[in-house]
Amino acid sequence: MLERLCLLPPDGVRRHPNDLSFLTVSAFPALRHLDFRDTFDLMGIPHQIPTLHTLIIKVQSGQGLPEILSACSPSLKSLVITITSFDTPPGAFDVDLPNLTYFKVEDRYGDEYGEDYQLLAPNLTTYLEEQTYLGPSVFLCNTLDSAKHARFSRMPHFKEPTRLRILQLKLLFSDHGRSLDTFAKSDAFFPHLEVLEFLQSWMNSSQVGEIRRILKAWDWTVFKYMVYPPRLIKEWTVDLTEENAPAECGNNLPCTRWGLTTPTL
């Protein structure tokens, strides 16, 4: 039985909303991993869909997004969302994801929509922000108490000690002073931290030199579990991919590509 399904538009270009009324438990009783490989508007989402463990989705409109997240919320363990834009953003919504352990969001427009979408994931272990816009993501995951691995495109604000072991930060140069001061003075919020990395992609050569000078001057021995001193790097040295991630659709893999038909006007 089919366990993995990758949905593609017929010609690689999204033109119309796609009717997902076919995505029923009776049609796909064993489906666990669903990958929307291109940008989709969603409609006709069944009230009961297959018991999904993985959902990978790229969205350009908010149409159908709250519905599909709610439909698979009880079973979802891994969620990857890429936001290319929100032509018609939905109103603010919350979704409870009790079994989610892995969440990755790539948001190219940040918080310019004026609405927040709250993900409640009490068992989350890995949280990744892959921002191309400088603002925070429109998706907020406020339950990071259980997270052990995280990547932020902004300086996170924690009020209580965390369980983070790996922390990766992609910050503007102007934000580094405050963040470095927070880290270097105390391990109160990060008592288990083993790896701390800063990405230099948004800095020029003089800024890179200044941050490296600051990092070298600080005494990082307050972090007793730190594997090596914090580093400013060009590429992440720790790959925070999902454990036991399903293989991507491709030749000779047990995964089926479906070309969705374009409705006739």
Backbone bond lengths (Angstrom), bond angles and torsions (degrees), N, CA, C in turn:
res aa  C-N    CA-C-N  psi(-1)  N-CA   C-N-CA  omega(-1)  CA-C   N-CA-C  phi
1 M - - - 1.456 - - 1.528 110.33 -
2 L 1.318 115.72 150.74 1.457 121.73 -176.47 1.527 111.02 -71.05
3 E 1.341 116.23 124.61 1.461 121.42 178.55 1.521 112.19 -108.08
4 R 1.343 117.72 -25.09 1.457 121.98 -176.79 1.516 109.68 -127.56
5 L 1.321 115.66 134.69 1.459 120.55 -177.74 1.518 109.61 -137.14
6 C 1.333 115.76 127.59 1.458 122.20 177.28 1.524 107.95 -113.55
7 L 1.329 117.26 122.21 1.460 122.32 -177.07 1.519 110.20 -102.00
8 L 1.340 115.45 128.19 1.456 121.91 -179.70 1.518 109.84 -128.86
9 P 1.349 118.27 144.30 1.465 119.51 172.03 1.523 109.00 -68.18
10 P 1.329 118.61 155.48 1.466 120.93 -172.50 1.514 114.68 -61.18
11 D 1.331 118.05 -33.47 1.458 119.98 -177.70 1.518 112.33 -121.73
12 G 1.339 116.61 14.91 1.454 120.51 178.46 1.513 114.48 81.13
13 V 1.344 117.82 3.20 1.458 121.30 -178.38 1.522 108.89 -125.06
14 R 1.327 116.65 127.15 1.461 120.57 178.40 1.525 109.62 -77.93
15 R 1.343 116.33 128.06 1.456 119.80 -179.75 1.522 112.72 -122.65
16 H 1.320 116.56 -38.17 1.452 120.67 -173.84 1.524 109.00 -136.69
17 P 1.331 117.21 161.62 1.455 119.53 172.90 1.522 110.71 -59.04
18 N 1.311 116.06 147.40 1.456 121.24 -178.00 1.519 110.13 -107.09
19 D 1.314 115.25 128.11 1.453 122.67 -177.71 1.525 109.01 -82.10
20 L 1.331 116.30 117.58 1.459 120.93 -178.56 1.521 112.31 -102.53
21 S 1.322 117.09 21.79 1.460 119.66 -178.50 1.528 112.33 -63.79
22 F 1.340 117.22 -18.41 1.468 120.82 178.37 1.525 112.26 -74.62
23 L 1.343 117.72 -15.14 1.463 121.59 -172.59 1.530 109.71 -83.48
24 T 1.314 115.32 72.58 1.462 121.20 -176.52 1.525 110.85 -111.79
25 V 1.313 115.44 162.72 1.462 120.84 179.01 1.517 110.68 -64.44
26 S 1.329 117.54 -38.31 1.462 120.33 -178.74 1.523 111.82 -66.63
27 A 1.333 117.51 -33.84 1.466 120.89 179.97 1.526 112.06 -79.42
28 F 1.342 117.14 -33.85 1.468 121.59 -176.88 1.530 109.84 -133.83
29 P 1.312 117.88 68.93 1.471 120.03 -174.76 1.522 114.02 -66.00
30 A 1.346 118.16 -25.10 1.468 121.16 -176.38 1.524 112.99 -104.89
31 L 1.336 118.09 3.18 1.460 120.81 -176.14 1.526 110.96 -65.46
32 R 1.343 116.01 127.60 1.460 121.27 -179.33 1.526 112.87 -125.63
33 H 1.337 118.01 -22.36 1.462 121.25 -175.32 1.531 109.04 -129.42
34 L 1.334 116.24 118.97 1.460 121.76 -177.53 1.522 109.29 -121.62
35 D 1.341 115.37 127.36 1.463 121.91 -174.85 1.524 108.89 -125.56
36 F 1.352 116.48 112.17 1.453 121.29 171.41 1.524 106.74 -88.67
37 R 1.321 117.15 98.52 1.453 121.44 -170.53 1.524 113.33 -73.09
38 D 1.329 118.24 -21.21 1.453 120.88 179.34 1.521 109.59 -126.78
39 T 1.326 116.31 179.26 1.456 121.37 -176.13 1.523 110.73 -74.18
40 F 1.333 115.66 132.83 1.454 120.25 -175.87 1.518 111.91 -134.31
41 D 1.324 115.47 143.66 1.457 122.40 156.61 1.520 105.33 -96.78
42 L 1.314 117.28 142.05 1.456 120.35 -173.60 1.517 110.39 -117.38
43 M 1.321 115.69 141.26 1.453 120.88 176.81 1.521 108.05 -150.09
44 G 1.328 116.21 162.94 1.457 120.60 176.76 1.512 113.81 65.77
45 I 1.336 118.16 31.08 1.462 120.81 -177.92 1.526 109.19 -72.82
46 P 1.336 118.34 123.29 1.468 120.53 -179.73 1.528 111.17 -62.96
47 H 1.322 115.42 152.67 1.465 119.67 177.66 1.523 110.64 -64.91
48 Q 1.332 116.42 -37.04 1.458 121.59 176.98 1.520 108.86 -117.24
49 I 1.325 115.52 113.99 1.457 120.91 177.55 1.524 108.14 -109.93
50 P 1.338 118.75 169.98 1.465 120.10 178.82 1.530 112.33 -55.67
51 T 1.309 115.81 158.92 1.464 122.06 -178.01 1.523 109.44 -75.96
52 L 1.321 116.00 86.60 1.461 121.21 -175.47 1.522 111.31 -79.65
53 H 1.336 115.01 137.84 1.458 121.57 171.57 1.522 111.43 -101.47
54 T 1.344 116.52 -29.21 1.459 122.03 -178.32 1.520 109.92 -130.37
55 L 1.337 116.40 132.34 1.460 121.60 174.56 1.523 108.18 -131.64
56 I 1.336 115.82 121.18 1.464 122.81 176.18 1.519 106.73 -117.82
57 I 1.324 116.58 121.58 1.462 118.92 -171.35 1.520 110.48 -143.72
58 K 1.339 115.71 139.97 1.458 122.88 175.28 1.525 107.29 -116.60
59 V 1.322 116.81 126.54 1.462 119.70 -173.57 1.521 111.25 -124.38
60 Q 1.322 115.08 144.50 1.455 122.26 173.93 1.520 110.54 -119.43
61 S 1.309 115.93 -13.23 1.456 121.99 178.01 1.517 107.76 -139.51
62 G 1.309 116.44 153.33 1.454 119.73 179.25 1.512 113.80 -78.85
63 Q 1.340 117.47 -1.93 1.456 120.15 -176.15 1.519 111.35 -61.88
64 G 1.321 116.56 120.20 1.452 122.00 176.06 1.509 115.06 85.17
65 L 1.330 118.38 -10.46 1.462 120.04 -175.79 1.527 112.92 -65.40
66 P 1.339 119.92 -49.98 1.471 118.22 177.62 1.520 112.37 -59.65
67 E 1.340 116.54 -35.48 1.464 120.35 -176.50 1.526 111.97 -67.54
68 I 1.341 117.39 -44.10 1.458 118.15 -177.36 1.527 110.94 -72.79
69 L 1.337 117.65 -33.23 1.463 119.47 176.24 1.524 110.73 -66.10
70 S 1.310 116.62 -41.61 1.465 120.23 179.26 1.522 111.40 -67.37
71 A 1.338 116.64 -37.11 1.462 120.44 -176.76 1.523 112.36 -65.31
72 C 1.341 116.90 -33.49 1.464 119.03 -177.49 1.524 112.48 -107.71
73 S 1.323 117.80 9.89 1.466 121.02 -174.26 1.526 114.80 -60.90
74 P 1.344 121.26 -37.15 1.468 118.57 -176.27 1.522 114.28 -64.57
75 S 1.344 117.36 -30.90 1.466 120.08 -172.68 1.519 114.08 -107.33
76 L 1.329 118.14 -12.18 1.458 121.25 -170.20 1.528 111.70 -66.98
77 K 1.350 115.47 129.72 1.458 121.93 178.44 1.529 112.35 -111.00
78 S 1.326 116.37 -26.96 1.460 121.10 -177.65 1.523 109.29 -136.81
79 L 1.347 116.35 130.87 1.461 121.73 -178.25 1.522 109.12 -135.43
80 V 1.345 115.92 125.42 1.460 122.44 177.00 1.523 107.48 -125.29
81 I 1.335 117.31 120.08 1.462 122.59 -178.40 1.519 109.06 -122.16
82 T 1.336 116.58 128.20 1.457 122.48 172.04 1.517 107.84 -114.76
83 I 1.329 116.77 123.64 1.461 121.89 -179.49 1.523 108.06 -107.16
84 T 1.331 116.61 110.25 1.460 119.98 177.61 1.517 110.99 -83.98
85 S 1.317 117.25 -31.39 1.465 124.84 171.96 1.515 106.48 -177.35
86 F 1.321 116.56 170.34 1.459 121.19 172.77 1.522 107.38 -123.68
87 D 1.342 116.49 91.88 1.462 119.82 178.44 1.527 110.82 -61.19
88 T 1.326 114.89 -43.90 1.470 121.16 178.42 1.522 107.71 -132.61
89 P 1.345 117.81 80.72 1.465 120.02 -175.87 1.517 111.52 -64.48
90 P 1.331 116.93 142.16 1.459 119.55 176.27 1.519 110.15 -73.76
91 G 1.324 116.31 165.70 1.448 119.36 173.45 1.518 109.93 -68.86
92 A 1.317 116.27 165.71 1.464 120.64 -179.31 1.524 110.37 -55.90
93 F 1.330 116.47 139.74 1.461 120.06 177.89 1.522 109.54 -147.53
94 D 1.327 115.60 155.85 1.461 123.38 174.48 1.518 108.05 -114.45
95 V 1.321 116.19 146.54 1.460 119.87 174.84 1.520 108.48 -139.03
96 D 1.324 115.60 132.80 1.458 122.50 -178.85 1.520 108.95 -93.15
97 L 1.335 116.72 121.42 1.465 122.68 -178.67 1.529 108.07 -122.51
98 P 1.325 118.01 79.90 1.465 121.52 -169.72 1.518 114.68 -66.64
99 N 1.346 118.45 -24.44 1.462 121.06 -176.78 1.523 113.40 -109.48
100 L 1.326 117.39 5.92 1.458 120.54 -178.43 1.528 110.41 -69.21
101 T 1.337 116.04 128.53 1.463 120.96 177.41 1.524 112.38 -116.36
102 Y 1.342 117.34 -18.98 1.468 121.19 -176.16 1.524 109.28 -133.27
103 F 1.346 116.71 125.09 1.462 120.85 178.02 1.516 109.37 -136.85
104 K 1.337 115.07 128.22 1.464 121.60 177.67 1.519 108.22 -131.44
105 V 1.331 116.81 131.39 1.457 121.18 178.66 1.523 109.14 -130.46
106 E 1.325 115.56 129.82 1.460 122.13 171.04 1.516 106.66 -113.64
107 D 1.316 116.05 110.25 1.457 121.98 -173.42 1.521 108.65 -119.34
108 R 1.315 117.12 111.93 1.460 121.16 -174.47 1.525 113.16 -85.57
109 Y 1.336 116.89 -3.41 1.457 119.09 -176.89 1.520 113.42 -128.13
110 G 1.315 117.80 -7.05 1.451 120.57 173.89 1.508 113.71 63.88
111 D 1.340 116.09 -140.41 1.461 121.12 -170.96 1.525 113.31 -96.35
112 E 1.326 118.56 23.94 1.456 119.82 -176.09 1.525 113.14 -73.63
113 Y 1.332 118.05 -8.24 1.457 120.15 -176.52 1.522 112.63 -78.99
114 G 1.315 117.93 -20.49 1.450 120.64 178.81 1.513 114.32 84.09
115 E 1.334 118.12 1.95 1.457 122.37 177.94 1.527 108.85 -125.82
116 D 1.324 115.95 148.89 1.455 121.04 176.08 1.518 109.36 -114.45
117 Y 1.328 115.76 144.10 1.451 121.69 178.72 1.520 107.22 -118.54
118 Q 1.316 115.92 111.75 1.450 121.80 -171.51 1.525 111.17 -91.67
119 L 1.326 115.59 127.51 1.452 121.76 174.17 1.522 108.06 -106.82
120 L 1.319 116.28 121.90 1.459 121.66 -179.59 1.522 107.76 -102.39
121 A 1.326 115.97 104.28 1.467 121.30 -173.41 1.524 109.54 -132.01
122 P 1.318 118.42 84.50 1.471 121.51 -173.79 1.520 114.61 -68.67
123 N 1.348 118.63 -15.33 1.464 121.23 -179.02 1.524 112.97 -110.47
124 L 1.323 116.46 18.23 1.457 120.75 -178.73 1.531 110.81 -65.27
125 T 1.343 116.58 133.84 1.464 120.84 176.51 1.524 112.49 -113.48
126 T 1.358 117.80 -25.26 1.463 120.98 -179.49 1.521 109.68 -132.34
127 Y 1.353 115.68 126.07 1.460 122.15 -179.84 1.523 108.36 -129.05
128 L 1.345 116.89 124.39 1.459 121.26 -176.78 1.521 110.74 -128.57
129 E 1.327 116.22 130.11 1.459 122.55 169.72 1.519 108.01 -109.75
130 E 1.320 116.13 123.00 1.458 121.26 175.47 1.522 106.76 -116.39
131 Q 1.329 116.63 85.65 1.452 120.86 -173.48 1.525 111.29 -93.43
132 T 1.330 115.95 139.90 1.454 120.33 166.70 1.522 109.71 -109.61
133 Y 1.319 116.06 -8.47 1.463 123.11 173.07 1.519 107.26 -104.75
134 L 1.328 117.33 152.20 1.453 119.62 -172.84 1.521 113.88 -79.85
135 G 1.324 117.85 -17.10 1.452 119.99 -178.89 1.519 111.46 -82.63
136 P 1.339 117.92 169.14 1.460 120.77 178.01 1.516 111.44 -69.81
137 S 1.303 116.34 161.53 1.451 120.88 -178.42 1.518 111.17 -67.79
138 V 1.342 115.14 150.86 1.454 120.76 174.58 1.527 110.38 -69.00
139 F 1.341 116.73 -21.31 1.459 121.57 175.88 1.522 109.18 -92.60
140 L 1.311 116.28 125.31 1.452 121.63 -179.66 1.516 109.43 -115.58
141 C 1.310 115.70 132.15 1.456 120.99 176.13 1.521 106.40 -115.82
142 N 1.319 116.04 98.27 1.459 120.83 -172.64 1.520 113.63 -89.71
143 T 1.323 116.83 3.94 1.459 119.71 179.39 1.520 108.53 -112.87
144 L 1.328 115.87 75.27 1.458 121.43 -178.48 1.526 112.01 -104.15
145 D 1.322 116.80 16.00 1.461 120.31 -177.13 1.522 112.26 -61.32
146 S 1.334 116.87 -31.69 1.461 120.34 -176.69 1.524 113.02 -95.22
147 A 1.342 117.93 -5.28 1.465 121.32 -174.63 1.527 111.64 -66.41
148 K 1.332 115.45 135.10 1.462 121.94 177.05 1.524 111.98 -109.19
149 H 1.339 116.35 -20.55 1.461 121.33 -179.57 1.524 107.89 -132.93
150 A 1.330 117.46 133.37 1.465 119.83 -178.24 1.516 110.58 -149.97
151 R 1.339 113.99 148.40 1.465 122.01 174.44 1.526 106.92 -133.99
152 F 1.341 115.99 127.22 1.455 120.99 -177.26 1.521 110.70 -124.65
153 S 1.337 115.44 148.30 1.458 121.75 171.11 1.522 110.05 -104.41
154 R 1.295 116.63 22.94 1.466 124.84 178.33 1.519 106.56 -157.74
155 M 1.313 116.41 162.43 1.451 119.05 177.62 1.520 109.19 -77.66
156 P 1.333 118.84 116.24 1.465 120.40 -178.67 1.523 111.17 -70.97
157 H 1.318 115.11 152.65 1.464 121.40 177.77 1.528 108.39 -114.82
158 F 1.302 115.54 112.55 1.456 120.84 178.93 1.522 109.45 -112.26
159 K 1.331 115.87 138.34 1.456 121.13 178.80 1.520 112.33 -101.75
160 E 1.330 116.07 -18.50 1.458 121.42 -179.02 1.526 109.30 -129.06
161 P 1.339 117.87 159.32 1.468 120.20 175.76 1.524 111.09 -57.12
162 T 1.321 116.08 142.42 1.456 121.86 -177.61 1.528 110.57 -106.64
163 R 1.335 115.24 172.20 1.460 121.78 174.82 1.522 111.98 -101.97
164 L 1.320 116.40 10.65 1.455 120.41 -174.40 1.526 112.15 -60.26
165 R 1.331 114.31 130.98 1.460 121.52 174.55 1.523 111.22 -107.01
166 I 1.330 115.72 -33.32 1.466 121.36 178.55 1.522 108.00 -125.07
167 L 1.331 116.51 125.32 1.458 121.73 179.62 1.521 108.76 -131.77
168 Q 1.335 115.65 124.54 1.459 122.34 179.60 1.525 108.55 -121.18
169 L 1.344 116.35 131.96 1.459 121.51 -175.49 1.525 110.78 -127.17
170 K 1.329 114.93 129.90 1.465 121.94 173.80 1.519 106.61 -116.08
171 L 1.349 116.21 95.93 1.457 121.85 -170.49 1.522 111.41 -117.82
172 L 1.318 115.00 158.25 1.452 120.20 168.04 1.527 109.04 -68.49
173 F 1.317 116.78 153.85 1.463 120.68 179.77 1.528 110.90 -56.53
174 S 1.323 117.26 -39.61 1.465 121.31 -177.34 1.522 112.73 -65.84
175 D 1.323 117.81 -20.35 1.464 121.25 -179.14 1.522 113.01 -89.05
176 H 1.327 117.66 -12.74 1.456 119.74 -174.01 1.523 112.99 -69.22
177 G 1.336 117.67 -35.88 1.457 119.44 -178.55 1.511 112.22 -57.48
178 R 1.336 116.09 -47.93 1.463 120.60 -179.75 1.522 111.44 -66.28
179 S 1.327 116.90 -41.40 1.462 119.73 -177.40 1.521 111.29 -69.01
180 L 1.331 117.58 -42.02 1.459 120.22 179.84 1.517 111.02 -64.67
181 D 1.317 116.57 -37.98 1.457 120.29 178.39 1.527 110.50 -64.29
182 T 1.336 116.10 -40.12 1.465 120.76 179.07 1.518 111.32 -62.42
183 F 1.321 116.75 -44.94 1.456 120.60 -176.98 1.525 112.62 -71.64
184 A 1.311 116.85 -44.78 1.456 120.30 -168.48 1.519 113.98 -72.58
185 K 1.317 117.79 -26.19 1.456 119.97 -174.95 1.519 113.42 -78.97
186 S 1.323 117.06 -28.31 1.456 118.63 -173.77 1.520 110.34 -160.46
187 D 1.331 115.74 152.44 1.461 120.35 174.46 1.530 110.58 -102.26
188 A 1.338 117.01 19.75 1.465 121.41 -173.09 1.522 112.44 -57.22
189 F 1.342 117.35 -40.63 1.457 120.17 -178.00 1.523 112.82 -89.58
190 F 1.327 117.33 -14.96 1.464 120.71 -175.95 1.528 110.58 -133.78
191 P 1.317 118.31 60.62 1.466 120.41 -175.59 1.523 114.20 -69.46
192 H 1.348 117.85 -16.61 1.465 121.00 -177.61 1.525 112.60 -108.24
193 L 1.322 117.61 8.63 1.462 121.44 -171.50 1.525 111.68 -64.68
194 E 1.350 114.87 128.93 1.462 121.81 179.11 1.524 112.35 -111.22
195 V 1.347 116.45 -34.24 1.464 121.11 -176.94 1.522 108.86 -135.23
196 L 1.346 116.05 129.62 1.459 122.33 175.42 1.522 108.14 -130.71
197 E 1.356 116.00 119.72 1.457 121.10 -177.23 1.522 110.37 -127.37
198 F 1.342 115.27 141.72 1.459 122.52 174.93 1.525 108.08 -118.31
199 L 1.332 116.90 131.63 1.462 120.88 179.20 1.525 109.37 -92.59
200 Q 1.333 116.73 135.13 1.459 121.31 -173.62 1.524 113.71 -97.23
201 S 1.325 118.73 11.86 1.465 121.22 -169.66 1.521 113.85 -63.89
202 W 1.339 119.26 -23.63 1.456 121.32 -178.03 1.525 112.20 -99.29
203 M 1.342 118.47 17.95 1.461 121.03 -175.54 1.526 111.38 -123.78
204 N 1.349 115.73 150.72 1.458 119.88 173.69 1.524 109.18 -87.77
205 S 1.331 117.12 178.82 1.465 121.18 -172.30 1.527 112.47 -63.91
206 S 1.338 118.25 -38.70 1.465 119.95 -179.91 1.527 111.13 -68.24
207 Q 1.328 117.05 -37.29 1.459 120.71 177.64 1.525 111.17 -67.33
208 V 1.326 116.20 -38.77 1.464 120.24 176.63 1.523 110.28 -60.31
209 G 1.329 116.70 -44.39 1.458 120.44 179.00 1.516 112.59 -62.21
210 E 1.334 117.50 -39.15 1.457 121.35 -179.82 1.523 111.41 -66.62
211 I 1.325 117.42 -43.46 1.464 120.19 179.92 1.525 110.57 -65.93
212 R 1.310 117.61 -40.20 1.465 119.84 178.09 1.523 111.22 -63.62
213 R 1.326 116.66 -36.67 1.462 120.10 177.84 1.527 110.36 -63.73
214 I 1.333 116.64 -43.11 1.466 120.74 180.00 1.526 110.62 -65.02
215 L 1.331 116.04 -44.50 1.465 119.70 -179.61 1.525 111.35 -60.88
216 K 1.311 116.69 -40.06 1.462 120.78 -178.57 1.519 111.76 -68.30
217 A 1.339 117.05 -29.75 1.462 121.03 -176.13 1.524 113.32 -80.15
218 W 1.328 117.51 -25.84 1.463 119.95 -176.22 1.524 111.59 -74.75
219 D 1.312 115.20 150.15 1.465 121.84 174.20 1.529 107.82 -93.86
220 W 1.331 115.78 106.21 1.460 120.60 -176.05 1.526 112.71 -95.04
221 T 1.319 116.85 10.01 1.466 119.29 -177.95 1.525 112.96 -70.53
222 V 1.348 117.23 -8.08 1.468 118.99 176.37 1.527 110.85 -64.99
223 F 1.333 116.78 -21.37 1.463 120.96 177.42 1.524 108.04 -92.33
224 K 1.307 116.60 96.48 1.461 120.56 -170.91 1.520 113.64 -71.54
225 Y 1.350 117.96 -16.15 1.461 119.96 179.80 1.530 112.89 -102.92
226 M 1.336 117.25 3.52 1.458 120.80 -177.09 1.525 110.54 -63.23
227 V 1.345 116.17 125.78 1.462 121.38 -177.89 1.519 110.93 -70.98
228 Y 1.344 117.15 -41.24 1.460 122.87 176.81 1.526 107.40 -152.43
229 P 1.340 118.67 161.32 1.467 120.64 -178.12 1.525 111.16 -58.09
230 P 1.331 117.90 149.61 1.468 121.49 177.49 1.520 110.93 -55.88
231 R 1.344 114.99 145.73 1.456 119.23 -173.73 1.521 111.65 -131.37
232 L 1.322 114.60 149.14 1.458 122.40 171.08 1.523 106.65 -99.93
233 I 1.334 116.90 121.65 1.461 120.65 -168.49 1.526 111.04 -133.03
234 K 1.338 115.00 163.03 1.464 121.42 176.90 1.524 111.57 -86.26
235 E 1.323 116.73 -31.67 1.459 122.27 178.57 1.519 108.45 -138.71
236 W 1.322 116.13 147.66 1.460 119.86 178.74 1.522 110.27 -59.88
237 T 1.314 116.68 135.62 1.464 119.94 178.57 1.523 111.89 -91.63
238 V 1.327 116.67 -17.53 1.463 121.12 177.39 1.521 108.01 -111.15
239 D 1.315 116.26 120.14 1.458 121.88 -178.34 1.523 109.20 -87.42
240 L 1.320 116.50 111.99 1.462 120.71 -177.43 1.524 110.62 -94.56
241 T 1.302 116.51 57.16 1.457 120.68 175.95 1.517 109.20 -83.80
242 E 1.304 114.22 163.07 1.455 120.16 -179.03 1.520 110.73 -68.55
243 E 1.321 116.83 137.79 1.452 120.50 174.32 1.528 109.59 -68.46
244 N 1.333 115.37 137.20 1.465 121.24 179.09 1.524 111.71 55.21
245 A 1.338 115.81 40.12 1.463 119.86 -179.98 1.520 110.15 -65.10
246 P 1.342 117.83 141.13 1.461 119.85 178.11 1.516 110.92 -66.39
247 A 1.326 116.48 145.32 1.458 120.55 178.89 1.522 110.14 -63.86
248 E 1.339 116.21 143.83 1.452 119.63 178.87 1.524 110.11 -72.88
249 C 1.330 114.69 155.99 1.459 119.22 178.40 1.519 109.65 -61.54
250 G 1.303 116.62 138.37 1.454 120.95 179.32 1.511 110.14 -179.78
251 N 1.309 116.04 -177.62 1.456 120.34 -178.96 1.523 111.05 -63.36
252 N 1.322 115.43 137.89 1.464 123.15 174.70 1.523 113.45 64.03
253 L 1.329 117.26 23.09 1.458 120.69 175.64 1.523 109.11 -111.31
254 P 1.337 117.26 147.91 1.472 120.26 -179.40 1.522 111.63 -75.52
255 C 1.323 115.73 63.39 1.456 121.52 -175.58 1.517 107.65 -144.20
256 T 1.306 117.62 138.73 1.455 121.26 -175.41 1.517 111.27 -110.74
257 R 1.335 116.31 132.97 1.460 121.96 174.52 1.530 108.16 -96.94
258 W 1.298 115.25 130.00 1.454 120.44 175.91 1.515 108.80 -116.13
259 G 1.331 116.72 129.91 1.455 120.20 173.39 1.516 108.97 -92.19
260 L 1.339 116.56 115.98 1.457 119.43 -179.36 1.519 109.96 -73.80
261 T 1.306 116.41 137.15 1.455 120.56 -178.66 1.516 110.49 -78.11
262 T 1.317 115.25 146.71 1.456 121.24 178.01 1.519 109.28 -87.75
263 P 1.343 118.83 125.90 1.455 120.21 -177.49 1.521 111.91 -64.78
264 T 1.311 116.15 147.57 1.458 121.88 178.73 1.517 110.14 -82.49
265 L 1.325 116.20 129.88 1.463 120.59 179.94 1.529 110.31 -80.87
